[in-house]
Amino acid sequence: MLNRTALTPGECEQLDTEGYVVLLDVFTPQECDELGDEMDTAWEKFRLHEISDSEEGVRFVDNALYYSAKVQDGLLHPLLLDAASQMVGPRLLLNLINGRSPAAGAAGQPLHVLDRRRGRPFDKCNAIWCLDEFTAENGATRVIPGSHLDDTAALARMGDPMDAHPDEVIVEAPRGAVIMHNSHLIHSGRPNASGADRRSIHAAYTHPAIPTHYDWTALPPAIVADLSEQAFDLLGLREAALDVEGLVARV
């Protein structure tokens, strides 16, 4: 895992003005394989295809932390936390973490979220862990730079949100990179026209005032036992006081 702990001034500037940045070599190839295997195992072992209501052709592991404590190392990577803090502020809460693997032929998404508030202060940001290379062919994420600050021009030039936008940028990234982007930025996944899956893990960090997408107190005891003190804080569970069948209080 990459040893760098802070963004460069140029990366901070790009996050601020364009709303996204690609951080290279955060995960090693071995770590990408291990994380991908964890998501694949969860999909098969827990028969998630029977309950997933995600997009057709996408293996979606809802609440990846429920199935694997290994994801905490990525969630707590100092470089990702620094990037999140640049957007949201120094106090962070994990909002969600999901495995997302569009298969070959999977459709894209409409540009979203079109009715979200723009402009500072920002309260949410996304981290896309590229377990496989993100290319134009396999459906790499598209963004409209600067739309997190003001969406007037972007919306005025938008037709069908499923269609290409004249101002969009396709964010290609090598395997092991992390795409950090402001959640207030207009963005979407694109169709996978390659012959292989595009594996990734998506996490979101928020200001503590924003309710979490998942109930972290419902994590299995075996997962909780493997969480670090820092992970406990990121999940907002420092104040938890549950019995031994649930979370172990760490106050």
Backbone bond lengths (Angstrom), bond angles and torsions (degrees), N, CA, C in turn:
res aa  C-N    CA-C-N  psi(-1)  N-CA   C-N-CA  omega(-1)  CA-C   N-CA-C  phi
1 M - - - 1.458 - - 1.524 109.07 -
2 L 1.308 115.98 141.02 1.458 122.11 -176.80 1.526 111.14 -56.03
3 N 1.342 115.54 140.50 1.461 121.07 -176.16 1.534 112.63 -93.32
4 R 1.328 117.98 -3.23 1.466 120.68 -177.36 1.523 109.82 -73.20
5 T 1.331 116.94 142.45 1.464 120.17 -172.92 1.525 114.25 -116.61
6 A 1.323 118.63 -12.26 1.466 119.51 -174.99 1.523 110.83 -143.63
7 L 1.318 115.64 150.26 1.459 121.37 176.44 1.522 110.73 -69.66
8 T 1.320 115.28 154.15 1.461 120.58 171.66 1.530 108.73 -79.41
9 P 1.325 118.26 161.96 1.470 119.63 175.13 1.526 112.68 -55.62
10 G 1.334 117.02 -37.63 1.460 120.00 178.73 1.514 112.74 -65.26
11 E 1.331 116.62 -39.54 1.468 120.10 177.87 1.525 110.79 -67.07
12 C 1.329 116.60 -39.31 1.468 119.90 176.60 1.523 110.64 -61.29
13 E 1.333 115.91 -41.91 1.459 120.68 179.84 1.529 111.11 -63.85
14 Q 1.342 116.73 -42.10 1.457 120.05 179.20 1.524 111.54 -64.57
15 L 1.326 116.87 -42.67 1.468 120.39 177.19 1.523 110.60 -59.16
16 D 1.317 115.40 -42.30 1.459 120.37 -176.34 1.519 112.14 -68.74
17 T 1.321 117.45 -45.28 1.463 120.53 -172.97 1.524 113.78 -91.16
18 E 1.344 116.92 -39.66 1.463 120.36 -176.91 1.521 112.55 -98.88
19 G 1.328 117.33 -23.61 1.456 120.31 175.51 1.507 115.62 92.01
20 Y 1.331 118.02 4.59 1.462 120.11 179.64 1.524 109.62 -155.71
21 V 1.338 115.63 160.48 1.453 121.37 174.25 1.524 108.08 -156.49
22 V 1.324 116.81 147.99 1.465 122.36 176.19 1.526 108.42 -103.37
23 L 1.324 116.21 121.38 1.461 122.57 178.62 1.525 108.02 -102.46
24 L 1.305 116.79 116.95 1.458 121.96 -171.97 1.525 112.57 -83.93
25 D 1.333 115.20 149.29 1.476 123.16 169.35 1.518 113.98 56.88
26 V 1.315 117.29 34.29 1.466 119.77 176.96 1.522 109.64 -68.18
27 F 1.341 116.60 -40.58 1.466 122.11 179.22 1.521 109.91 -114.30
28 T 1.318 115.88 143.29 1.456 120.86 175.28 1.534 109.55 -77.62
29 P 1.337 117.95 163.51 1.476 119.10 175.09 1.521 112.23 -56.26
30 Q 1.327 117.41 -39.87 1.463 119.74 178.87 1.527 111.10 -63.15
31 E 1.325 117.16 -42.84 1.463 120.53 178.72 1.522 111.18 -64.64
32 C 1.326 117.61 -37.24 1.467 120.64 175.86 1.522 110.56 -61.51
33 D 1.341 116.25 -44.38 1.466 120.17 178.66 1.524 110.82 -62.33
34 E 1.339 116.83 -44.83 1.460 120.33 -177.58 1.523 111.35 -63.85
35 L 1.321 116.98 -43.72 1.464 120.23 179.39 1.525 110.92 -67.58
36 G 1.328 116.87 -40.44 1.456 119.63 176.81 1.519 111.83 -62.27
37 D 1.337 116.14 -40.92 1.464 120.26 177.90 1.526 111.13 -63.99
38 E 1.342 117.05 -38.70 1.461 120.41 177.96 1.526 111.02 -60.31
39 M 1.327 116.46 -43.06 1.469 120.07 179.95 1.528 110.73 -68.92
40 D 1.330 117.32 -41.27 1.463 120.42 178.93 1.525 111.07 -63.47
41 T 1.331 116.12 -40.84 1.465 120.61 179.32 1.521 110.92 -63.21
42 A 1.335 116.55 -44.26 1.466 120.35 178.35 1.531 110.56 -60.89
43 W 1.327 116.97 -42.41 1.468 121.44 -179.06 1.529 111.04 -60.15
44 E 1.337 115.87 -43.16 1.459 120.31 -177.51 1.534 112.18 -80.64
45 K 1.321 117.06 -49.39 1.464 121.50 -173.74 1.529 111.83 -62.34
46 F 1.313 116.56 -40.00 1.462 120.55 -176.43 1.528 112.49 -99.91
47 R 1.336 116.13 10.45 1.471 122.97 174.88 1.533 110.53 49.94
48 L 1.323 114.58 48.54 1.464 119.40 -175.06 1.529 112.15 -67.16
49 H 1.328 116.82 -20.49 1.462 118.92 177.34 1.530 111.75 -62.57
50 E 1.330 116.55 -21.22 1.466 119.85 -178.94 1.525 112.58 -81.16
51 I 1.326 116.79 -18.93 1.461 119.20 -176.71 1.519 113.12 -120.26
52 S 1.337 117.53 -9.98 1.457 119.95 -177.07 1.522 110.40 -69.47
53 D 1.332 116.16 132.39 1.463 120.70 175.36 1.526 110.27 -114.34
54 S 1.349 115.72 26.20 1.453 121.14 179.57 1.524 110.06 -77.40
55 E 1.333 115.70 -170.36 1.463 120.16 -178.29 1.527 111.11 -66.04
56 E 1.309 115.53 148.81 1.459 120.79 178.25 1.526 109.93 -62.15
57 G 1.323 115.80 135.47 1.452 120.73 178.77 1.517 114.15 83.10
58 V 1.342 116.94 8.58 1.462 121.11 -179.31 1.523 109.26 -117.94
59 R 1.331 116.82 124.19 1.463 120.78 172.52 1.526 107.30 -82.43
60 F 1.311 115.23 108.11 1.466 121.28 -173.51 1.520 108.89 -113.22
61 V 1.327 116.25 114.34 1.459 121.43 178.88 1.521 107.63 -97.92
62 D 1.307 114.86 96.97 1.455 122.55 -177.24 1.530 109.51 -69.02
63 N 1.327 117.11 125.48 1.467 122.61 -178.85 1.527 110.92 58.00
64 A 1.323 115.37 70.21 1.467 121.18 -176.58 1.520 112.88 -59.45
65 L 1.331 117.47 -28.78 1.458 120.17 -179.79 1.523 111.84 -66.06
66 Y 1.307 117.52 -23.75 1.469 121.46 177.53 1.529 110.46 -63.69
67 Y 1.336 116.85 -27.37 1.458 121.25 -174.47 1.524 113.47 -106.27
68 S 1.329 117.97 -19.24 1.461 119.34 -175.03 1.525 111.18 -150.81
69 A 1.328 115.92 120.86 1.463 120.47 175.06 1.521 111.49 -77.26
70 K 1.345 117.23 -10.96 1.461 120.09 -178.60 1.521 112.50 -63.93
71 V 1.317 117.34 -23.19 1.461 119.00 -177.47 1.524 111.92 -70.60
72 Q 1.338 118.12 -14.78 1.461 118.94 -176.40 1.525 112.23 -64.01
73 D 1.322 118.05 -30.83 1.461 119.89 -179.60 1.525 110.94 -62.57
74 G 1.319 116.64 -41.04 1.457 119.85 176.71 1.524 112.25 -68.97
75 L 1.324 115.97 -41.54 1.459 120.48 179.73 1.524 111.85 -59.66
76 L 1.330 116.03 -33.39 1.457 121.51 -175.31 1.521 112.99 -98.71
77 H 1.319 117.37 8.35 1.464 119.11 -179.45 1.531 109.06 -59.35
78 P 1.322 118.66 127.00 1.466 120.39 -176.00 1.520 114.60 -56.29
79 L 1.342 116.86 -34.09 1.467 119.47 -179.94 1.526 111.18 -67.06
80 L 1.329 116.79 -40.58 1.464 120.14 179.23 1.524 110.61 -69.70
81 L 1.324 116.89 -38.86 1.461 119.68 178.01 1.520 110.91 -66.38
82 D 1.325 117.06 -35.90 1.462 120.02 177.13 1.528 110.31 -65.40
83 A 1.339 116.45 -43.66 1.458 119.75 178.49 1.525 111.10 -62.71
84 A 1.333 116.44 -43.47 1.464 120.05 179.08 1.527 110.61 -62.63
85 S 1.325 116.36 -40.52 1.467 120.18 -179.95 1.524 111.39 -65.62
86 Q 1.327 116.98 -31.88 1.464 119.97 177.73 1.526 110.94 -62.79
87 M 1.331 116.25 -30.70 1.468 120.10 -177.54 1.517 112.93 -94.12
88 V 1.328 116.95 -42.66 1.464 121.33 -169.65 1.529 112.53 -101.95
89 G 1.333 115.96 -27.63 1.454 120.37 -174.90 1.513 110.46 118.30
90 P 1.335 117.37 171.57 1.464 121.01 -172.45 1.518 115.05 -70.38
91 R 1.326 118.17 -22.70 1.466 120.89 179.70 1.524 108.38 -96.05
92 L 1.328 115.65 118.81 1.465 121.18 -174.08 1.517 110.96 -122.85
93 L 1.338 114.40 149.09 1.462 122.43 173.46 1.527 107.21 -133.97
94 L 1.328 116.33 136.97 1.462 118.99 175.83 1.523 108.79 -73.41
95 N 1.322 116.00 122.56 1.457 120.89 -179.15 1.522 111.51 -90.01
96 L 1.338 116.35 -42.23 1.465 120.38 -178.82 1.512 109.71 -162.75
97 I 1.314 115.91 161.84 1.459 122.87 169.04 1.519 107.69 -153.13
98 N 1.337 115.57 123.72 1.460 121.94 -175.26 1.523 110.31 -134.79
99 G 1.317 116.32 146.03 1.450 120.49 167.34 1.518 108.87 -84.66
100 R 1.322 117.26 137.62 1.474 120.61 -179.72 1.528 108.99 -142.07
101 S 1.337 115.90 115.31 1.457 121.16 -176.71 1.519 110.62 -131.61
102 P 1.337 118.55 91.43 1.462 120.80 175.25 1.531 110.17 -68.62
103 A 1.309 115.77 126.23 1.458 120.70 178.91 1.524 110.32 -77.48
104 A 1.321 115.77 167.53 1.458 120.26 175.01 1.524 109.34 -54.74
105 G 1.318 116.40 129.40 1.457 121.20 179.95 1.505 115.15 90.86
106 A 1.337 118.06 -5.23 1.466 120.49 179.67 1.520 110.36 -64.98
107 A 1.318 115.68 143.06 1.461 120.91 -178.31 1.525 110.68 -74.54
108 G 1.321 115.74 166.61 1.453 120.87 176.23 1.513 111.32 -88.63
109 Q 1.316 115.54 -173.60 1.461 122.63 179.83 1.530 109.83 -114.94
110 P 1.316 116.88 156.67 1.471 118.88 170.82 1.522 109.66 -71.87
111 L 1.302 117.11 151.21 1.454 120.39 173.04 1.528 108.89 -57.90
112 H 1.322 116.08 136.95 1.456 120.92 -176.06 1.531 108.77 -151.71
113 V 1.298 121.30 166.53 1.456 127.92 -7.79 1.524 105.36 -96.90
114 L 1.334 117.49 119.79 1.464 120.57 -167.22 1.521 113.58 -77.26
115 D 1.327 117.47 -19.13 1.463 119.13 -179.47 1.527 112.52 -104.98
116 R 1.330 116.40 14.37 1.471 119.59 179.60 1.527 110.41 -76.32
117 R 1.320 115.67 147.93 1.458 120.84 177.05 1.526 109.70 -63.51
118 R 1.324 116.97 142.02 1.460 122.38 176.19 1.534 109.09 -112.34
119 G 1.303 114.89 160.75 1.450 120.85 176.34 1.513 113.32 89.29
120 R 1.323 114.65 158.22 1.463 121.82 -178.27 1.525 111.02 -68.80
121 P 1.348 117.20 153.66 1.470 127.72 -3.14 1.521 110.98 -80.17
122 F 1.323 116.12 150.37 1.451 122.14 179.35 1.529 109.42 -96.29
123 D 1.333 115.98 146.45 1.463 119.05 -176.42 1.519 114.40 -122.35
124 K 1.354 117.52 1.93 1.462 118.93 -178.36 1.516 109.97 -154.23
125 C 1.335 115.79 144.05 1.463 120.73 174.50 1.520 109.60 -143.32
126 N 1.316 115.96 160.26 1.463 122.93 -175.84 1.523 110.90 -116.06
127 A 1.320 115.23 150.02 1.470 122.64 172.87 1.525 107.77 -129.84
128 I 1.328 116.60 118.90 1.462 121.90 178.99 1.525 108.22 -106.35
129 W 1.332 116.00 112.39 1.460 120.72 179.20 1.525 107.69 -85.97
130 C 1.308 116.91 117.35 1.463 121.24 -176.98 1.530 109.36 -87.36
131 L 1.323 116.01 92.78 1.461 120.34 178.71 1.522 110.79 -75.31
132 D 1.318 116.76 -21.65 1.456 124.37 168.96 1.525 107.63 -123.96
133 E 1.301 115.95 162.17 1.458 120.10 176.17 1.532 110.33 -60.10
134 F 1.311 117.12 139.67 1.462 123.01 174.84 1.526 107.70 -101.28
135 T 1.336 116.05 116.78 1.458 121.12 -177.90 1.527 109.67 -126.97
136 A 1.329 115.11 166.51 1.459 119.52 176.18 1.525 110.12 -60.57
137 E 1.338 117.05 -36.07 1.461 120.56 -177.30 1.523 112.43 -70.52
138 N 1.345 117.61 -40.22 1.467 118.09 -174.69 1.524 113.98 -93.10
139 G 1.331 116.77 9.73 1.462 119.56 169.88 1.507 116.10 97.93
140 A 1.320 117.15 30.18 1.460 120.74 179.54 1.530 111.11 -50.96
141 T 1.321 114.77 149.26 1.464 122.29 -179.13 1.528 111.31 -56.03
142 R 1.323 116.16 140.87 1.462 121.16 172.94 1.527 108.87 -112.13
143 V 1.317 116.06 145.69 1.455 121.80 179.71 1.519 109.10 -135.05
144 I 1.313 116.26 158.67 1.466 121.58 170.80 1.523 106.72 -109.87
145 P 1.332 117.04 99.40 1.461 120.51 -173.88 1.534 112.33 -55.78
146 G 1.316 115.14 137.41 1.453 121.39 177.14 1.508 115.30 83.18
147 S 1.336 117.26 -7.51 1.471 119.42 -176.43 1.519 112.60 -71.97
148 H 1.330 117.14 -11.74 1.464 119.50 175.27 1.528 111.28 -72.46
149 L 1.325 116.03 -22.58 1.458 121.34 -179.78 1.517 111.95 -89.56
150 D 1.343 115.15 -41.36 1.470 120.95 -178.12 1.521 107.23 -157.62
151 D 1.327 117.16 122.61 1.469 120.27 -177.39 1.519 112.95 -102.52
152 T 1.321 118.17 9.28 1.466 121.18 -174.71 1.519 111.42 -57.59
153 A 1.324 117.16 -52.47 1.461 120.80 -178.00 1.519 111.21 -67.37
154 A 1.339 116.78 -40.59 1.465 120.25 -178.53 1.518 111.51 -62.22
155 L 1.318 117.18 -44.12 1.463 120.45 -179.25 1.521 111.16 -70.68
156 A 1.318 116.88 -33.99 1.465 119.90 -179.92 1.525 111.54 -66.56
157 R 1.323 117.06 -28.33 1.465 121.69 -177.03 1.532 111.86 -100.25
158 M 1.317 117.05 9.07 1.460 120.98 -176.51 1.520 112.06 -95.06
159 G 1.330 115.79 133.78 1.453 120.76 171.58 1.517 108.09 -100.95
160 D 1.331 116.57 -119.44 1.455 121.31 174.23 1.525 108.79 -70.71
161 P 1.339 119.29 126.11 1.469 120.49 -179.23 1.527 114.22 -60.61
162 M 1.336 117.23 -16.28 1.466 119.61 176.45 1.529 111.25 -78.73
163 D 1.308 117.04 -21.20 1.462 121.08 -176.16 1.519 111.47 -82.18
164 A 1.337 115.23 164.01 1.460 120.04 174.13 1.527 109.52 -63.38
165 H 1.308 115.71 142.73 1.463 121.95 179.07 1.530 108.26 -103.91
166 P 1.328 118.40 140.46 1.470 119.17 -176.97 1.523 114.35 -61.11
167 D 1.329 117.91 -21.33 1.462 120.46 -177.70 1.532 113.13 -104.34
168 E 1.317 117.73 3.41 1.464 118.75 -174.51 1.521 112.15 -73.31
169 V 1.319 114.40 151.50 1.461 123.11 173.73 1.524 107.47 -121.41
170 I 1.330 116.62 130.76 1.458 121.24 175.62 1.524 107.59 -87.02
171 V 1.322 116.25 120.87 1.466 121.33 -173.59 1.526 109.03 -92.48
172 E 1.316 115.79 89.97 1.464 120.32 176.35 1.530 109.03 -79.38
173 A 1.322 115.84 145.02 1.460 120.29 -176.91 1.520 109.61 -153.51
174 P 1.321 117.66 141.78 1.464 119.83 178.56 1.525 111.93 -74.54
175 R 1.293 114.55 163.22 1.463 120.84 175.24 1.532 109.85 -56.81
176 G 1.328 116.02 136.21 1.451 120.60 179.97 1.514 114.27 93.08
177 A 1.320 116.98 -9.68 1.463 120.64 177.63 1.528 110.08 -81.04
178 V 1.323 115.45 163.84 1.462 121.99 172.18 1.520 108.17 -125.78
179 I 1.314 115.63 128.16 1.468 121.23 174.77 1.520 107.35 -93.96
180 M 1.312 116.21 112.80 1.461 121.20 175.61 1.523 107.54 -97.66
181 H 1.325 116.43 129.64 1.460 117.45 176.58 1.515 111.41 -145.52
182 N 1.291 114.00 152.07 1.455 121.98 177.60 1.530 108.36 -68.60
183 S 1.328 117.67 130.58 1.467 120.00 -179.43 1.518 112.20 -68.00
184 H 1.326 117.18 -16.33 1.461 121.20 177.49 1.528 111.21 -82.93
185 L 1.323 116.66 -2.26 1.462 123.04 177.81 1.530 109.31 -81.48
186 I 1.324 118.12 134.65 1.468 121.31 176.25 1.530 107.67 -71.24
187 H 1.339 116.20 128.91 1.461 120.61 -172.73 1.521 109.65 -159.21
188 S 1.328 116.41 171.93 1.470 121.48 171.55 1.518 109.99 -173.65
189 G 1.337 114.79 162.05 1.451 120.92 168.84 1.530 109.01 -79.16
190 R 1.331 115.73 160.06 1.465 121.17 -177.51 1.529 109.89 -120.56
191 P 1.355 117.98 166.49 1.469 120.21 -178.54 1.521 111.78 -61.70
192 N 1.329 115.29 142.53 1.455 121.32 176.47 1.528 108.63 -91.75
193 A 1.325 115.36 99.39 1.458 120.85 -178.47 1.525 112.18 -96.75
194 S 1.323 117.19 10.00 1.461 120.82 179.07 1.531 109.64 -88.58
195 G 1.305 115.38 -175.28 1.461 119.31 178.99 1.510 113.70 -101.34
196 A 1.329 117.11 15.58 1.464 120.01 -175.85 1.526 110.88 -142.92
197 D 1.329 115.78 164.97 1.462 120.77 176.44 1.528 110.58 -67.22
198 R 1.328 115.49 158.89 1.470 122.12 171.25 1.527 106.76 -119.56
199 R 1.331 116.23 92.54 1.458 120.83 -173.40 1.526 110.73 -82.90
200 S 1.313 115.01 140.08 1.463 119.65 178.08 1.521 109.36 -157.65
201 I 1.308 114.52 166.53 1.459 122.90 170.04 1.519 107.11 -126.46
202 H 1.323 115.68 131.70 1.466 121.53 -178.68 1.519 109.32 -111.47
203 A 1.322 115.81 126.25 1.458 121.51 175.19 1.521 109.01 -122.49
204 A 1.317 115.91 156.33 1.457 120.93 175.39 1.518 109.37 -137.13
205 Y 1.319 114.97 137.04 1.456 122.74 177.10 1.523 108.62 -113.23
206 T 1.310 116.53 144.27 1.454 120.35 -179.94 1.528 110.61 -134.50
207 H 1.326 113.61 168.97 1.458 120.23 166.79 1.531 107.12 -68.31
208 P 1.327 118.64 145.87 1.474 120.13 -177.18 1.519 114.78 -58.66
209 A 1.318 118.30 -18.81 1.464 120.02 179.88 1.527 112.35 -73.50
210 I 1.330 117.08 -14.61 1.472 121.34 -178.12 1.531 108.83 -88.51
211 P 1.340 118.51 127.52 1.467 120.32 178.74 1.531 111.41 -60.85
212 T 1.329 116.62 142.67 1.456 120.43 179.00 1.527 110.54 -73.16
213 H 1.324 115.14 152.59 1.465 120.62 178.61 1.522 111.14 -71.54
214 Y 1.336 116.39 -30.31 1.459 121.66 -178.95 1.523 110.71 -119.21
215 D 1.316 115.27 157.02 1.458 121.85 174.56 1.523 107.48 -89.36
216 W 1.326 116.64 99.05 1.458 119.92 -175.96 1.521 112.26 -67.88
217 T 1.320 118.47 -17.31 1.469 119.45 177.52 1.524 111.82 -71.16
218 A 1.326 117.62 -11.31 1.464 121.20 -179.19 1.528 112.42 -92.22
219 L 1.325 118.04 6.09 1.462 119.80 177.96 1.524 111.01 -62.75
220 P 1.328 117.84 144.65 1.472 120.37 178.85 1.531 111.39 -61.89
221 P 1.330 117.59 145.74 1.468 120.87 179.38 1.530 113.57 -54.12
222 A 1.330 117.31 -36.48 1.466 119.92 -179.52 1.522 111.31 -64.74
223 I 1.322 117.39 -34.42 1.459 121.32 176.57 1.523 109.81 -70.95
224 V 1.324 115.84 -46.43 1.462 120.97 -178.62 1.527 111.19 -58.09
225 A 1.325 116.42 -38.23 1.462 120.57 -178.16 1.518 112.14 -62.83
226 D 1.331 116.99 -24.43 1.459 121.60 -178.86 1.522 113.47 -94.56
227 L 1.329 117.83 -1.94 1.463 120.22 -177.50 1.524 110.79 -79.71
228 S 1.314 114.96 140.92 1.457 120.68 176.39 1.525 110.37 -80.83
229 E 1.325 115.69 167.42 1.458 120.23 176.51 1.530 110.50 -59.88
230 Q 1.327 116.37 -39.86 1.464 120.14 -179.82 1.523 110.72 -65.51
231 A 1.339 117.33 -38.64 1.466 120.10 176.69 1.516 110.85 -64.36
232 F 1.310 116.33 -39.88 1.460 120.46 177.95 1.528 110.54 -57.28
233 D 1.327 115.82 -43.31 1.464 120.30 179.15 1.528 111.00 -65.83
234 L 1.335 116.83 -42.55 1.457 120.38 -178.49 1.529 111.44 -63.89
235 L 1.327 117.24 -28.98 1.456 121.96 178.37 1.531 112.51 -84.49
236 G 1.311 116.42 -4.87 1.458 119.57 179.83 1.510 113.29 73.85
237 L 1.336 116.28 27.41 1.461 120.27 -174.26 1.520 113.18 -106.79
238 R 1.296 118.31 11.89 1.457 120.73 -179.04 1.528 111.65 -58.62
239 E 1.326 116.16 -31.90 1.459 119.69 -177.85 1.525 112.82 -90.72
240 A 1.330 116.44 0.10 1.464 119.06 -175.97 1.521 111.40 -63.72
241 A 1.298 115.60 141.68 1.470 120.97 177.03 1.521 107.16 -141.41
242 L 1.327 114.53 83.63 1.457 120.14 -175.46 1.516 109.78 -117.84
243 D 1.319 116.25 164.32 1.473 118.87 -178.31 1.514 110.99 -73.95
244 V 1.307 115.36 175.17 1.466 119.88 -172.53 1.513 112.55 -67.89
245 E 1.310 118.24 -13.84 1.460 119.88 176.90 1.511 111.65 -80.68
246 G 1.333 116.19 -12.62 1.447 120.17 178.03 1.521 109.45 -119.26
247 L 1.297 117.08 -135.44 1.448 121.03 179.83 1.514 111.16 -73.66
248 V 1.307 116.22 146.42 1.443 122.02 175.61 1.512 108.12 -91.37
249 A 1.314 117.48 121.96 1.462 119.80 -178.74 1.531 109.84 -63.03
250 R 1.315 115.97 135.75 1.458 120.42 -179.58 1.531 107.51 -128.60
251 V 1.280 117.39 64.65 1.449 121.80 -179.12 1.523 109.44 -113.34
